[in-house]
Amino acid sequence: MILPHTDFKPALPQSETPLPYENEHMALRTITQQLMSSKALVTNKDIIIKLIELLETEKCDVQKDIFRNVLESLLRTTPDDL
């Protein structure tokens, strides 16, 4: 019997710390998946707009920092529109 591939990761033991920027990777993946559920093609511009919307509405400062880090990273790597 072949089991389907899943992205399941076991929980980290209490003594291990999360990888650097793991929260940012998870946030970006979640945002991208949400956008893909309503659009066939998701661009960096779509993700940037969504991150700005989230930054404007989020109350939790920790979550805002995560969104801000993702946004800064995207803006560094996204070429300017011509």
N, C-alpha and C positions, 0 to 999 in steps of 0.2 A: 504494500500500500504506500503510495507516494502522497505525502502531506503537502498542501500548498505553501508556498513561500510567504512568510509574513515578516514585517519589520519589528516584531516583538523583541524588546530588550528587557532582560530581567532587571529588577530594581538594584540600584547600587547599594552595597553594604554601607552601613553608617560611617565607617572610617574613611571611605573613599570620597573625594570631592568631585563635583561635576567637571567635565572638560571645559576649558576656556571657551566662552561664547556659545555654550550648549543651549542656553535659553534663547539666544538670538537665532540660532539655527532652527530651533523648534518653532519660534514665532514666525520666521520667514516661511517655513514649510507649511504651517497652518494657514497663513494668509494666502499663500499661493494655491493651496488646495481649495480654499473657500472661493477664490476668484475663478478657478478652473471649473467649479461646479456651475457657474453661471455664464462663463465665456469659454469659447473654444481655444482662443489664443490669448495668453496673458503676457503682457510686456512689462518691462521694468517700470515704465511710466504708470501702468495700472497699480503696481505694487507700491510705488512712491505715493500716489494719490491716496491709496488705502491707509498707508502708514501715517500720513498727515492727518487724515480723518480720525484715526485711532488716537493720535497724540492730542488732538483737540478735545476728545470726549473722555479719555481715560482719567480716572480719579487717583489710581494707585501710582505713587511716584516710582516705585521699583519697576512696574510694568512700563511706565513712560520711558525710563532709562533704557530698557530693553528695546522698545520701539525706536528710540532715538539712535541707539547704536546700529540697528539694522538700517535705518534710513541713511545715516552717515556712511556706512559701508557701501550701500547701493549708489549713493551719489558720487563716491570716489571712483567707482568702477564703471559707471554708466557714461558713455560718451554724450557730449552735448548734442542737442538737436540742431540740425543745420537749416 
